[in-house]
Amino acid sequence: MTDDHIYFRWMVEKGQIRAGARAIIVNSTADRFLIEKNHGARDQYLNFIGGGVELGESLESCLEREIKEETNANVIRMEYLFVVENFITFKGDIIHGLGHYFEVELDHVDVQSDSDGIEFLWFSSDDLVNVDLRPHIVRDHIVMGTYRSVRHLISRDNVAYRLM
């Protein structure tokens, strides 16, 4: 059983909602977005950098910690954008997560991973349309250029619903 499966099982048993913070990392001078690829993951899709909020930690602190743990870069700008409610079906049970998304700029663009098997790739918004970047609803709003204007999105098993 993978760590994700153990965590999902715990969430189902406890009836927990997972809060997380995710970064839409931009290189505004080159119109590029930094995406994480985990070569060791069972499912080969791409992610936004981020993770779960720890007790007593702000969303911003969580994201700064995650970026510091996973990369060789530092945050120079961070702006809250929106929340995504993710409902994922796991072995017949519903997992509910609240992903808070921030637009982030880093102190340099030559971002390297501090973990084996993790790679960071820069994509243009046009290139993202052909990438399995999850949740797809966030990817799609980046591609459409509307990610700065949405406030609340819902994704059920990666099927997107926009509320506002």
C-alpha positions, 0 to 999 in steps of 0.5 A: 500500500502506498503512502497516499493510500494509507493517508486516504484510508486514515482520512476516510476513517476519521472523516477528515477534510484535508487542507493544503496549499499549492503554488502556481509558480510563474516566470512572468518574463517568459510566460512559463509555469513551474510544474512538479513531476514525480518519477517514482509515483504510481500514476504519472501525472504532474502536480503543482508544488505544495502540500498539507497544512500542519496544525498551527501553520498558516497557508502561506507558511505551509507553502513557503515550507514546502517550496523550501523542502522540495526546491533550491529556491525561495519565495519572493512574491505570493498572492492568494488566488482561489480554493479548489474543493477536491472530491476523490473517490478512493475504493468507494469512499469520498476523500475531501480536500481543500486546496488553496492556490497562490500565485508565486514567484521565486528568486530564480528560474533554475529550480532544482529538486532537493529530492531524488525522483522529483523533477521541475519543468517549465511549461507555457500556458499553451503547452499545458493543454496537452499535459496531465496536470491535476487538478485539470480544472486549475490547469484549464483556467491557466490555459484559458488565462482566467486563473486570476479571476476565479475564487472557488472551484470544485473538482469531483474525480477530476471532473470540473465544476466552476462556482464563481 
